[in-house]
Amino acid sequence: MSDSIKELTEKILAFRNARNWKQFHNPKDLAISISLEAAELLEIFQWSGADVAVDTDKKLEKVREELADVLIYAFLMGNDLGLDISEIVSSKIDANNKKYPVEKAYGKADKYTAYTEDEEKSE
């Protein structure tokens, strides 16, 4: 990973600003765009049955393109709302560490409420 979050954000903003597209990027439309691009990412796996792997160069290239679109819109939204991407991701990981303690969540796919319910039952 070569570019910092700040450098990537600046590159994304330069691209957008050179085209005068900021006028179209309000929080609602950016959220819609994130959702639409995420749906396009999901579409790569639609009807694939047991084929959930990214096992071809063609599929990997499609994943790269759609994931980049999701990230670009997310970076734009964070920037436009004055959010520090590093800080919000770090905070979320810290919160998830509390919601999903390793000793309870290791190797499990349960929702965090399964672990808080355990605590409530023991009280």
Buried (B, 14 or more C-beta within 10 A) or exposed (E): EEEEBEEBBEEBBEEBEEEEEEEEBEEEEBEEBBEEBBEBBEEBBEEEEEEEEBEEEEBEEBBEEBBEBBBBBBBBBBBBEEBEBEEEEEEEEEEEEEBBEEEBBEEEEEEBEEBEEEEEEEE
